[in-house]
Amino acid sequence: MASKATWIWYPGDYEIWLGNKMNNRRTERGAFFPPFWKQDSHYVTVEFSKVVNLVEDETVALATEGNYNIKIDGKMLFGMPKEFSLSAGTHHINIKIHNQCSPPALFIAGKTINTDGSWNVTFEDKEWIDESGKASDTLSTVYRPAGFWNFNTIDDLPSKFKLSHRHDVAVNHVDGIDGLYDFGKETFGYVKLHNIKGSGEINLFYGESVYEARDKDFCETLDKLIVKDNVITDLVTGKSVQFSDVYTLENCKAFRYVFVETKGCSVGNVSMDYEYMPEQEKGSFRCNDEEINSIWNIAAYTMQLTAREFFIDGIKRDRWVWSGDASQSYLMNFYLFNDSDMVKRTTWLLGGKLPITSHINTIMDYTFFWLNSIYDYYLYSGDRLFLQQIYPMMQSYIDFVLNRTDKDGMVEGMAGDWVFIDWADKPMDKHGQLAFEQILFTKSLKAIAAVAEIIGDSEGCDKYRKLADDLGAKLIPYFWNDDKQALIHNRIDGKQCDSLFRYPNIFAVLFGYLSKEQQETVKRTVILNDDILKITTPYMRFYELESLCILGEHCRVLNEIKDYWGGMLKEGATTFWEKYNPDEHGAMKYAMYGRPYGKSLCHAWGASPIYLLGKYFLGVKPTSPGYEEFTVSPALGGLDWFEGSVPTPFGSVYVKMNKNAVTVKSDGGKGTLVLNGGERTIDIPVGKEITVML
């Protein structure tokens, strides 16, 4: 059966091109603010090729983005035809496309010949012709499986992709403050000004809070316009346009409030074009606790806002793709949208192109999160083709890291490296061998070894597995401290330092690097010890609460969710924040990075309850790629009842639980219901709802 035709390109090229458009939309108080890491571009000339075997003659339609030539069995066709014919038999098709402005892309549709991921692509065919006219072979050419997304008709050009728009109106004017409009909740899009009269100036100040929108000197984003003779000049872009009844700002912004200041002119009303990626919420969760239900819903809305062309960090300030943020977004996505294409696009963009000159986003830990996230994606999707496409880039990053290790085979921060870990409320020494980084590095080596095995690189598998085993064998001897009964933070010159943080201990639990006895010890000495510096970002709270779920502390996790995320709700949050400290009040709670409104109030890593509730309360976990096999090990965690569904490649898994029974229904895969810590296991039939009494 012939595959469906779709537009194809060199893998990663379209994603990098589209990401450049998005990452460079950021402004800071009207100034253009591009990312500070290396930005790559697409290959401008790409060759697409395929060998076809036809049982009968066939004519195909063709479209490209760029100028092109076509070779059939080594012979060049005249011009740039929109269709070509092939006789029955075996044929070699080679199509070379050049496009400086957007990625070279190809679409072919026929009865059996259609462009899809089975086509090969290369950015250099290494073919040359000698003085006799003899062409060289192309045995040294490196071909990759083609990239694609969902552009499935000949007129659906990849370069024309745009997010969806919807018209929204402000909920009201804020009482007593002329010109201050409230849209009711955090939102993202383009402000529209209605019924502009007169000539003069219009200044717009955006805010996630009333404080920010009213603070003309320090709000993070603003716009300035000049109105004269029915022409508006945008002072940010320098563009002038004529307007009639409505003027739409060119730059999209994140805000809840907009303060409109006019001088010499007037504005009748304010609305907006809400810009979004249409994402279907396939996952769900509902329970007897309405606060938890609100937390789930607001987490889902936070994900809706930060899932755009790619998974971005936050919608107000950076609007960039950061690997640490994205790796968490992937996991939340698996329990809410299950959008595999978004994960792949984001992964390609973060990986960039050779040569590798720095860590991803310049952050050492973010390189490791990127590597680990690729195997996670495979576990949830079963997408082996993506592993084949991305594996060479994984190798390049591992080689980059291995070339920077010390005599112990460990990583240390070097010139140009940002060793991040987390925003901590206490100075953190980043020198020497950090336990946290070695744990992530070990896990990354295991991840690439697993990928190598899956795609058939046995030599690479053996190499990376040995490196992982060697490094893993050093973790406990180097970092475990018997006096503290925990993993210490770092070593300098071969000696353990005094600092103790939660991070390495949490991740050692997550990755299974501690014995059962050590896990229980670390739970007591670190994770449940209030004398150890507390985590105040949802980013690392995500992993801390996951480790507690692994340790069976579901009731404690539920209370933490209610306390931490519920605390943001009590502050009036309509999306979840980059950081939350209940001891901060008034305008102080919006400050970060030395700026009064630097904190993002809609940050992707704030949506982690989606993942925690889906994986550890509903209890749905894939145990083989693409949910071919999975377990359901539900836990009430102090709730009276819950119900919900988890999206999978074959549909969904529905789970309902109360104190007396568990009900499960699955659309596919080989599922096992696990109860009482594994004392009871029950096969889950496909398509049939079963109820088991507790």
C-alpha positions in Angstrom: 0.0 0.0 0.0 1.4 3.4 -1.0 2.2 5.9 1.7 0.5 9.3 1.9 2.5 12.1 0.3 3.9 14.8 2.5 6.5 17.6 2.2 10.0 16.5 3.2 13.3 18.2 4.0 16.7 17.6 5.5 16.1 16.4 9.0 16.3 19.3 11.5 16.6 22.0 8.9 12.9 23.1 8.9 12.9 23.0 12.7 16.0 25.2 13.0 14.6 27.7 10.4 11.2 27.9 12.1 12.9 28.1 15.5 15.0 31.0 14.4 11.9 32.9 13.5 10.4 32.3 16.9 13.5 32.7 19.1 14.1 36.1 17.5 10.7 37.6 18.3 11.7 38.6 21.8 11.9 42.2 22.7 12.9 43.8 26.0 11.3 47.2 26.6 11.1 47.7 22.9 14.7 46.5 22.1 15.3 43.5 19.9 16.7 40.7 22.1 18.0 37.6 20.2 19.3 34.5 22.0 22.9 34.7 23.2 23.9 31.2 22.0 24.9 30.0 18.5 22.1 30.1 16.0 22.3 27.8 13.0 20.7 27.9 9.6 19.4 25.4 7.1 21.5 23.8 4.3 20.7 25.9 1.2 21.2 23.0 -1.3 19.8 19.5 -0.6 19.5 16.4 -2.7 16.6 14.0 -2.3 16.8 10.5 -3.6 14.9 7.2 -3.8 15.0 3.9 -5.7 11.6 2.9 -6.8 10.3 -0.4 -8.3 7.2 0.1 -10.5 5.0 -2.7 -11.7 3.4 -0.3 -14.2 4.0 3.1 -15.8 3.4 6.1 -13.5 3.2 9.9 -13.7 3.7 11.9 -10.6 3.1 15.6 -9.6 5.9 17.5 -8.1 6.3 20.8 -6.1 9.4 22.2 -4.4 10.3 25.2 -2.2 13.3 26.4 -4.2 14.9 25.9 -7.7 15.6 22.3 -8.6 16.7 19.8 -11.1 15.6 16.2 -11.6 17.8 13.2 -12.6 16.1 9.9 -13.5 18.6 7.1 -13.7 21.5 9.6 -13.9 20.0 11.6 -16.7 19.0 15.2 -16.1 15.5 16.3 -17.2 15.0 19.6 -19.1 13.9 22.6 -17.0 11.9 22.4 -13.8 8.9 20.2 -14.7 5.8 20.1 -12.5 5.4 16.4 -13.3 7.3 13.5 -14.8 6.7 10.0 -15.9 8.4 6.7 -15.3 8.1 3.4 -17.1 7.6 0.1 -15.3 10.8 -1.2 -13.7 13.5 0.0 -11.3 14.5 3.7 -11.3 16.8 6.0 -9.4 15.3 9.4 -8.6 17.6 12.3 -7.6 16.2 15.8 -7.1 18.5 18.6 -6.0 16.9 21.8 -4.6 18.4 25.2 -3.7 16.7 27.7 -1.5 18.5 30.5 0.4 15.4 31.9 2.1 13.8 28.8 3.6 14.7 25.1 3.8 14.7 23.2 0.5 11.6 21.1 0.5 10.0 18.5 -1.8 6.5 17.2 -2.4 5.8 14.3 -4.9 2.4 12.6 -5.2 1.7 9.7 -7.4 -0.1 6.3 -7.3 2.8 4.6 -5.6 5.6 7.2 -5.6 5.1 9.6 -2.7 7.5 11.7 -0.6 7.7 10.5 3.0 10.3 9.6 5.6 11.6 6.7 3.5 13.4 9.1 1.1 17.1 9.8 1.6 18.5 13.3 1.8 22.0 14.7 1.8 23.5 18.2 1.8 26.5 17.1 -0.3 26.4 14.4 -2.9 30.2 14.4 -3.4 29.7 13.7 -7.1 32.3 15.1 -9.6 33.1 14.6 -13.2 36.6 14.1 -14.6 38.0 15.3 -17.9 36.7 12.3 -19.8 33.2 13.0 -18.6 33.1 10.1 -16.3 31.1 10.7 -13.1 32.5 9.6 -9.7 30.7 7.3 -7.4 29.0 8.7 -4.3 29.9 6.0 -1.9 31.3 8.5 0.6 28.0 10.5 0.6 26.2 10.4 4.0 22.5 10.1 3.5 19.8 10.6 6.2 16.1 9.7 6.3 14.1 12.7 5.3 12.4 15.0 7.8 8.7 15.8 7.7 5.8 17.1 9.8 2.1 17.4 8.7 2.2 19.4 5.4 0.3 16.8 3.4 -1.0 18.6 0.3 0.8 20.1 -2.6 -0.4 23.7 -1.7 0.4 23.4 2.0 3.9 25.0 1.9 6.0 24.4 5.0 7.4 28.0 4.8 3.9 29.4 5.1 3.1 27.8 8.4 1.5 30.1 11.0 0.0 29.7 14.4 -3.8 30.0 14.8 -5.5 33.2 15.9 -8.7 34.0 17.7 -10.3 37.3 18.6 -10.6 38.0 22.3 -11.9 41.1 24.1 -10.9 42.5 27.5 -13.0 41.5 30.4 -13.2 45.0 31.7 -11.5 48.3 32.6 -9.8 48.1 35.9 -12.0 50.2 38.2 -10.6 53.7 38.9 -7.7 53.5 36.5 -8.4 55.0 33.1 -6.8 53.1 30.2 -6.1 49.9 32.1 -7.6 46.9 30.5 -7.9 43.4 32.1 -8.2 40.3 29.9 -9.1 38.2 32.9 -6.2 35.8 32.8 -2.7 35.4 31.4 -2.8 35.5 27.6 -0.6 35.9 24.5 -1.1 37.7 21.2 -1.5 41.0 19.4 -3.3 43.9 20.9 -5.9 45.6 18.7 -6.7 49.3 19.1 -10.2 50.4 18.0 -11.6 53.8 16.9 -8.4 55.8 17.2 -9.1 59.5 16.9 -6.8 62.5 16.4 -3.0 62.8 16.1 -0.5 62.2 18.8 1.2 59.4 20.8 -0.1 56.0 22.0 2.0 54.2 24.6 1.1 50.6 25.7 2.5 49.0 28.8 2.0 45.3 29.3 1.8 43.4 32.6 1.2 40.0 34.0 0.1 42.0 37.1 -1.5 45.4 37.7 1.8 46.4 39.3 3.7 45.7 36.2 1.3 47.3 33.7 1.1 50.5 35.8 4.9 50.8 36.1 5.9 52.6 32.9 9.6 52.7 33.8 10.1 49.1 34.7 7.5 46.9 32.9 9.2 44.2 30.9 7.4 44.9 27.6 5.9 48.0 26.0 5.0 49.5 22.6 5.1 53.1 21.4 3.1 54.5 18.5 2.9 57.8 16.6 -0.5 58.7 15.1 -0.7 61.3 12.3 -3.1 61.7 9.4 -4.5 58.2 9.7 -1.0 56.7 9.6 0.4 54.9 12.6 4.2 54.5 13.0 5.4 51.7 15.3 8.6 53.0 16.9 9.8 49.5 17.7 9.7 48.3 14.1 9.9 51.6 12.4 7.0 50.6 10.1 4.2 53.0 9.1 0.8 51.9 8.0 -2.6 53.5 7.2 -5.4 52.4 9.5 -9.2 52.7 9.5 -11.3 51.4 12.4 -8.8 49.0 13.9 -5.0 48.8 14.2 -3.3 45.6 15.2 0.1 45.8 16.8 2.8 43.9 14.9 4.6 42.4 17.9 2.9 39.7 20.0 3.1 40.0 23.8 2.3 38.1 26.9 0.0 39.9 29.4 -3.1 39.9 31.5 -3.3 43.7 31.7 -2.6 46.4 29.2 -2.3 50.1 30.2 -2.9 52.4 27.3 -1.6 56.0 27.6 -2.6 58.5 24.9 -1.3 62.0 24.2 -3.2 64.2 21.8 -5.3 61.3 20.5 -7.8 58.8 21.9 -8.5 55.0 21.7 -12.1 53.8 21.8 -11.5 50.2 22.9 -8.9 47.5 23.2 -9.1 43.8 22.1 -6.6 41.2 20.9 -5.8 38.5 18.5 -5.0 35.5 20.7 -2.2 33.4 19.0 -1.9 29.7 19.8 -1.0 26.2 18.6 -4.2 24.2 18.4 -3.5 21.4 20.9 -6.1 18.8 21.9 -6.0 17.9 25.6 -6.2 14.1 25.3 -5.2 13.5 28.9 -7.5 14.3 31.8 -7.7 14.2 35.6 -10.5 14.8 38.0 -10.9 14.0 41.7 -12.9 14.9 44.8 -10.5 17.7 45.7 -11.6 20.9 43.8 -8.3 22.6 44.5 -6.4 19.8 42.8 -8.9 20.0 39.9 -8.1 23.7 39.6 -4.4 23.0 39.7 -4.7 20.5 36.9 -6.7 22.9 34.8 -4.4 25.8 35.3 -1.4 23.6 34.6 -3.0 22.5 31.4 -3.6 26.1 30.4 0.0 26.9 31.2 1.0 24.2 28.8 -1.4 25.5 26.2 0.3 28.9 26.3 3.9 27.6 26.3 3.3 24.9 23.6 3.7 27.0 20.5 5.8 26.2 17.4 8.0 24.6 20.0 8.0 24.1 23.7 9.2 27.4 25.1 10.1 28.4 28.6 7.8 31.3 29.3 5.6 33.6 27.2 6.6 37.0 28.6 10.3 37.3 29.0 12.5 34.8 27.2 10.0 33.1 24.8 13.0 30.9 23.9 13.6 27.2 23.8 15.6 26.0 26.7 16.6 22.4 27.0 15.9 22.0 30.8 12.5 23.5 30.4 11.7 21.6 27.3 12.7 18.2 28.8 10.0 18.7 31.4 7.5 20.0 28.9 8.0 16.7 26.9 7.0 14.7 30.0 3.9 16.8 30.7 3.0 16.6 27.1 3.0 12.8 27.2 0.3 13.0 29.8 -1.7 15.9 28.3 -1.3 16.3 24.5 0.9 13.4 23.4 2.1 15.6 20.5 5.2 13.7 19.2 5.9 16.2 16.4 6.3 19.1 18.9 8.8 17.0 20.9 10.8 16.2 17.7 10.8 19.8 16.5 12.0 21.1 19.8 14.7 18.4 20.0 16.0 19.3 16.5 16.1 23.0 17.3 18.0 22.5 20.5 20.5 20.2 18.9 21.4 22.7 16.1 24.1 21.9 13.6 27.8 20.9 13.6 30.3 22.0 14.7 29.4 21.8 18.4 31.1 24.8 20.0 29.3 24.9 23.4 26.7 23.1 25.5 23.1 23.4 24.5 21.9 26.9 25.6 25.5 27.1 26.9 24.4 25.1 30.0 26.2 21.8 30.8 23.2 20.2 32.5 21.0 21.1 29.6 23.1 19.1 27.2 22.5 16.1 29.5 18.8 16.7 29.7 18.6 16.9 25.9 20.4 13.5 25.5 18.2 11.8 28.2 15.0 13.2 26.7 15.5 11.4 23.4 15.3 8.0 24.9 12.3 9.2 27.0 10.6 10.2 23.7 11.2 6.7 22.2 9.8 5.0 25.3 6.5 7.0 25.0 6.3 7.0 21.2 8.0 4.0 19.8 9.4 6.2 17.0 12.5 4.3 15.9 12.9 6.5 12.7 13.6 9.6 14.9 16.4 7.7 16.7 18.0 6.9 13.3 17.8 10.6 12.3 19.0 12.2 15.6 21.6 9.6 16.6 24.6 11.3 14.8 23.8 14.5 16.6 23.7 12.6 19.9 27.1 11.2 19.1 28.5 14.7 18.4 27.3 16.0 21.7 28.7 13.1 23.7 32.0 13.4 21.8 32.0 17.1 22.7 31.5 16.3 26.4 34.1 13.4 26.4 36.7 15.7 25.0 36.2 18.0 28.1 36.4 15.4 30.9 39.0 15.3 33.6 41.4 12.5 34.7 38.5 10.8 36.5 36.3 10.8 33.4 34.1 13.4 35.1 32.8 16.8 33.8 33.7 20.1 35.4 32.7 23.6 34.3 35.1 25.1 31.8 35.4 28.5 30.3 32.2 29.4 28.6 30.1 26.8 30.4 27.1 27.8 32.4 26.7 25.3 35.2 23.1 26.0 36.2 21.4 23.3 38.3 18.7 25.6 39.7 17.9 29.1 40.9 18.8 28.6 44.5 18.2 31.0 47.5 21.8 30.4 48.7 25.1 30.7 47.0 26.1 27.4 45.3 29.7 26.5 44.6 29.9 25.5 40.9 33.6 24.5 40.9 35.1 21.1 40.7 33.3 17.8 40.3 29.6 18.4 41.0 27.7 15.2 42.0 24.6 16.4 40.2 26.4 16.8 36.9 28.1 13.4 37.1 24.8 11.7 37.8 23.2 13.4 34.7 26.3 12.5 32.6 26.1 8.9 33.6 22.5 8.7 32.7 23.2 10.4 29.3 25.8 7.7 28.5 23.3 5.0 29.3 20.7 6.8 27.1 22.9 7.0 24.1 24.1 3.4 24.6 20.4 2.3 24.6 19.8 4.3 21.4 22.9 2.8 19.7 21.6 -0.7 20.5 18.2 0.1 19.1 19.5 1.4 15.8 22.1 -1.4 15.4 25.3 0.4 16.3 26.8 -2.4 18.4 30.3 -0.8 18.6 28.8 2.4 19.8 26.6 0.6 22.3 29.6 -1.2 23.8 31.6 2.0 24.0 29.0 4.1 25.7 27.8 1.4 28.0 31.4 0.8 29.3 31.8 4.6 29.8 28.5 4.7 31.7 29.5 1.7 33.9 33.0 3.2 34.6 31.6 6.5 35.6 28.6 5.1 37.5 30.9 2.9 39.6 32.6 6.1 40.9 29.5 8.0 42.0 29.0 6.5 45.5 32.7 6.2 46.4 33.4 9.7 45.3 30.3 11.6 46.6 28.7 9.5 49.4 29.5 10.9 52.9 29.1 8.6 55.8 28.8 11.4 58.3 26.1 13.2 56.4 24.5 10.0 55.2 24.0 11.6 51.8 25.7 12.5 48.5 27.6 15.7 49.0 27.5 18.6 46.5 31.0 18.6 45.0 34.7 17.6 45.2 37.7 19.8 44.5 41.2 18.4 44.0 40.0 15.0 45.0 38.5 16.0 48.3 34.8 16.2 49.3 33.5 19.6 50.1 31.1 20.4 52.9 28.0 21.6 51.0 24.9 19.4 51.0 22.1 20.1 48.5 19.0 18.2 47.6 19.7 18.0 43.8 22.2 15.1 43.5 20.3 13.0 46.1 17.0 13.5 44.3 18.4 12.5 41.0 20.2 9.5 42.4 16.8 8.3 43.6 15.2 9.1 40.3 17.8 7.1 38.3 18.1 4.2 40.7 21.7 4.9 41.6 21.1 4.2 45.4 20.4 1.0 47.2 17.0 0.7 48.9 18.7 1.3 52.2 20.4 4.4 50.9 17.2 5.7 49.3 15.4 5.5 52.7 18.4 7.2 54.4 18.5 10.0 51.8 14.8 10.5 52.2 15.3 11.2 55.9 18.6 13.1 55.8 17.9 15.3 52.8 14.5 15.2 51.1 12.4 15.4 54.2 14.9 17.4 56.2 13.8 21.1 56.5 17.4 22.1 57.5 18.5 21.4 53.9 18.0 24.4 51.6 14.5 24.2 50.2 13.7 24.3 46.5 11.6 27.3 45.5 11.4 26.7 41.7 8.7 24.5 40.1 11.6 23.3 37.9 13.5 21.3 40.6 10.3 20.8 42.7 9.2 18.6 39.7 12.0 16.2 40.3 11.9 16.4 44.1 8.2 15.4 44.1 8.8 12.7 41.5 11.5 11.2 43.8 9.0 11.2 46.7 6.5 9.4 44.5 9.1 6.7 43.7 9.7 6.5 47.5 6.0 5.9 48.1 5.2 9.3 49.6 2.1 10.0 47.5 0.1 11.6 50.4 3.0 14.0 51.1 3.3 14.8 47.4 -0.4 15.6 47.2 -0.1 18.0 50.2 3.0 19.6 48.6 1.1 20.2 45.4 -1.8 21.8 47.3 0.6 23.9 49.4 3.0 25.0 46.6 0.7 25.3 43.5 -2.3 26.0 45.7 -0.3 28.9 47.1 0.1 30.4 43.7 -3.7 30.0 43.2 -4.2 32.0 46.4 -2.0 34.7 45.0 -4.4 35.0 42.0 -2.4 33.0 39.5 -4.1 32.1 36.3 -1.0 30.3 35.0 1.9 28.8 37.0 5.1 30.8 37.7 8.8 30.4 37.1 9.4 30.6 40.9 7.3 30.9 43.9 8.2 31.8 47.5 5.3 32.2 49.9 7.4 34.6 52.0 7.4 37.2 49.2 4.4 39.6 49.2 3.1 42.6 47.2 5.1 43.7 44.2 8.2 41.8 45.7 6.8 38.5 44.6 7.1 39.5 40.9 10.9 40.3 41.1 13.7 38.2 39.6 17.0 38.7 37.9 17.4 42.0 39.7 14.4 43.4 37.9 11.1 44.2 39.6 9.0 42.2 37.1 11.6 39.8 35.8 9.8 36.7 37.0 7.7 34.8 34.5 4.2 34.2 35.7 3.5 31.7 32.9 6.4 29.2 32.8 6.3 25.8 31.3 8.0 24.1 34.2 5.2 25.2 36.5 2.8 22.7 34.9 4.4 19.6 36.4 1.3 18.4 38.4 0.1 17.1 35.0 2.9 14.6 34.9 2.9 13.7 38.6 -0.8 13.1 38.7 -0.8 11.1 35.4 2.2 8.9 36.1 2.1 8.4 39.8 -1.6 8.8 40.8 -3.3 7.4 37.8 -0.2 5.3 37.7 0.1 4.8 33.9 3.7 4.1 32.7 5.0 2.6 29.5 7.4 -0.3 30.1 8.3 -0.9 26.5 8.5 1.6 23.5 5.2 3.1 22.4 3.2 1.5 25.2 3.4 -1.9 23.6 3.6 -2.9 27.2 2.6 -0.7 30.1 1.6 -0.9 33.8 -1.2 0.9 35.7 -0.3 1.2 39.4 -2.8 3.7 40.8 -2.4 5.4 44.2 -5.1 7.6 45.9 -2.4 9.5 47.9 -5.0 10.8 50.3 -7.8 11.4 47.8 -11.2 9.8 48.1 -11.5 9.1 44.4 -10.1 10.1 41.0 -10.6 9.4 37.4 -8.6 10.3 34.3 -7.1 9.2 31.0 -3.5 9.1 29.6 -3.0 9.5 25.9 -1.0 6.8 24.1 0.0 6.0 20.5 -3.0 3.6 20.3 -5.6 5.9 21.9 -5.8 6.2 25.7 -5.7 4.4 29.0 -8.6 5.3 31.4 -8.3 4.8 35.1 -10.8 5.3 37.9 -10.2 4.6 41.6 -11.8 5.0 44.9 -11.2 3.4 48.3 -13.0 0.2 47.3 -12.2 -0.5 43.6 -10.1 0.3 40.5 -11.6 0.5 37.0 -9.3 0.4 34.0 -9.9 0.5 30.2 -7.3 0.5 27.5 -7.5 1.0 23.8 -4.4 -1.1 23.0 -1.1 -2.5 24.1 -0.4 -5.1 26.7 -1.3 -3.6 30.0 -0.9 -4.9 33.6 -2.8 -3.6 36.6 -0.4 -3.6 39.6 -1.9 -3.3 43.1 -0.5 -3.5 46.6 3.1 -2.8 45.5 3.1 -5.7 43.1 1.4 -8.3 45.3 -1.5 -8.4 42.8 -1.1 -8.2 39.0 -4.0 -8.4 36.6 -3.9 -8.4 32.8 -5.8 -5.5 31.2 -7.9 -6.7 28.2 -7.9 -4.4 25.2 -11.2 -2.4 24.7 -12.9 -3.9 27.7 -13.5 -2.0 30.9 -12.6 -4.1 34.0 -13.3 -3.3 37.7 -11.2 -4.9 40.5 -12.2 -4.7 44.1 -9.6 -3.7 46.6 
